Amino acid sequence: MFDQFDTNVILENLHFLIAGMQLTLLLTVAAICGGLVLGTLLALARLSGFWILSLISSTYVNFFRSMPLILVIFWFYFLVPLILGQPVGGYYSVLIAFVLFEAAYYCEIIRAGIQSVRKGQVYAGQAVGLNYFQNMRYIVLPQAFRNMVPVLLTQAIILFQDTSLVYVVGVKDFLVSADLVANRENRILEMFTTVACVYLIMCLSGSILIRKLQRRYAL
Amino acid sequence: MQYNWDWGVIFREPYQEWIISGIGWTISVSIAAWILAFSLGSIIGILRTTNNRISRRIATVYVEIFRNIPLIVQMFLWYFVFPELLPNDAGMWVKREMPMPEFTTAAVCLGLYTASRVAEQVRSGIQSIGQGQNNAGLATGLTTVQVYRYILLPVGYRIMIPPLTSEFLTIFKNSSVALTIGVLEITAQARQIEEYTFQGFEAFTTATVLYILVTSIVMILMRVVEGRVSIPGMISLGAK
């Protein structure tokens, strides 16, 4: 019960928890960057007008979106060492899993963003003599990204929460670090409550911030 | 890459049995959780659209709390922490004597978590109908309850079918998180087969195919339902 709530165990293991949180954040940022790049490419392929490219892209997206993230993590935890022929450690396997998985979700967000740019803008770009890449680079993508920013940031928060699933392969992120401390010191109540509060505060302030940004920068 | 293919492994005993029981658990957890998520989510979503400040506040707090803690952490909270907070007897009952403790905890946790997401869909579904219909109902002398019962909810739920379908598919995928508290659903069984036989390809492919299969069946079914109940003149909303 709460009268035995021991805050010392949290303070004593603080550096350990912070190291875990650093890994969680590192994984989140790396997955966002990789996912954004791959997701943009997939979205461009989907909208390119070449049926083979858009078929590949839509198959990829539907495939990853119908699988649970945990299964994807298991897949790559098993596949990556097998393909490379040597153990690489859990971190790189889950990073690859997250990038490929998130790319499917980012692709859909980016596609919707690009489609939200009015056709007239594209025609205007073509009329002044821009080629496809210039048109994308200077006209479509800047506007599209501005429309997408709130959704992309919300997805980033979801990704931040999802990284806790690396628990299933034991990569030492925030949750796993807390779990190790909880079991070593037999302080399950304190550690899991702390974890929940930290995630709640971080995600809640993140989503409040997004709402404020959205109100200020809406096109 | 060195790998010995053996597709027969998934049809051999006991692995075939594991797979069947795994998909059974996945579906049971999903459906049990969905019943809870749908009923509670509807109530909370409706509360968020009412004019009462207190009920709106309560519903908002619920949504924000359950949406902003990772599902796996909530799973641990319900499984490990919640029984400790109860009085001794009740805690003991939850931990030991409750029928199928892992399954029940997983279904309740997943249901409460998804309720917050369903609530958001219900809220935006009702709000998308617009103030006009609400006012028209009130003007003809209906009470607030009647406006919800006869106008907002029947129209709202028909608009909400596509987003609610995708919420159900999310619950179906999220049921894999139940493996962290020991529910042997399909992902857990695939992992277990991999550990016993080293036939990871076959095991994970089976799980993947089953997930895709169920997802496709649900999507086809719901498209039929959607077509049957769609509101004429609201195609764009329905197709979203």
Boltz contact constraints between the chains, C-beta under 6 A:
constraints:
  - contact:
      token1: [A, 66]
      token2: [B, 211]
      max_distance: 6.0
  - contact:
      token1: [A, 66]
      token2: [B, 212]
      max_distance: 6.0
  - contact:
      token1: [A, 66]
      token2: [B, 215]
      max_distance: 6.0
  - contact:
      token1: [A, 67]
      token2: [B, 208]
      max_distance: 6.0
  - contact:
      token1: [A, 67]
      token2: [B, 211]
      max_distance: 6.0
  - contact:
      token1: [A, 68]
      token2: [B, 173]
      max_distance: 6.0
  - contact:
      token1: [A, 68]
      token2: [B, 176]
      max_distance: 6.0
  - contact:
      token1: [A, 70]
      token2: [B, 176]
      max_distance: 6.0
  - contact:
      token1: [A, 70]
      token2: [B, 187]
      max_distance: 6.0
  - contact:
      token1: [A, 71]
      token2: [B, 187]
      max_distance: 6.0
  - contact:
      token1: [A, 71]
      token2: [B, 207]
      max_distance: 6.0
  - contact:
      token1: [A, 74]
      token2: [B, 191]
      max_distance: 6.0
  - contact:
      token1: [A, 75]
      token2: [B, 204]
      max_distance: 6.0
  - contact:
      token1: [A, 78]
      token2: [B, 200]
      max_distance: 6.0
  - contact:
      token1: [A, 83]
      token2: [B, 1]
      max_distance: 6.0
  - contact:
      token1: [A, 161]
      token2: [B, 70]
      max_distance: 6.0
  - contact:
      token1: [A, 164]
      token2: [B, 70]
      max_distance: 6.0
  - contact:
      token1: [A, 164]
      token2: [B, 72]
      max_distance: 6.0
  - contact:
      token1: [A, 165]
      token2: [B, 72]
      max_distance: 6.0
  - contact:
      token1: [A, 167]
      token2: [B, 72]
      max_distance: 6.0
  - contact:
      token1: [A, 188]
      token2: [B, 80]
      max_distance: 6.0
  - contact:
      token1: [A, 189]
      token2: [B, 81]
      max_distance: 6.0
  - contact:
      token1: [A, 189]
      token2: [B, 84]
      max_distance: 6.0
  - contact:
      token1: [A, 192]
      token2: [B, 76]
      max_distance: 6.0
  - contact:
      token1: [A, 192]
      token2: [B, 77]
      max_distance: 6.0
  - contact:
      token1: [A, 192]
      token2: [B, 81]
      max_distance: 6.0
  - contact:
      token1: [A, 195]
      token2: [B, 73]
      max_distance: 6.0
  - contact:
      token1: [A, 196]
      token2: [B, 69]
      max_distance: 6.0
  - contact:
      token1: [A, 196]
      token2: [B, 73]
      max_distance: 6.0
  - contact:
      token1: [A, 196]
      token2: [B, 77]
      max_distance: 6.0
  - contact:
      token1: [A, 199]
      token2: [B, 69]
      max_distance: 6.0
  - contact:
      token1: [A, 199]
      token2: [B, 70]
      max_distance: 6.0
  - contact:
      token1: [A, 200]
      token2: [B, 68]
      max_distance: 6.0
  - contact:
      token1: [A, 200]
      token2: [B, 69]
      max_distance: 6.0
  - contact:
      token1: [A, 203]
      token2: [B, 68]
      max_distance: 6.0
  - contact:
      token1: [A, 204]
      token2: [B, 68]
      max_distance: 6.0
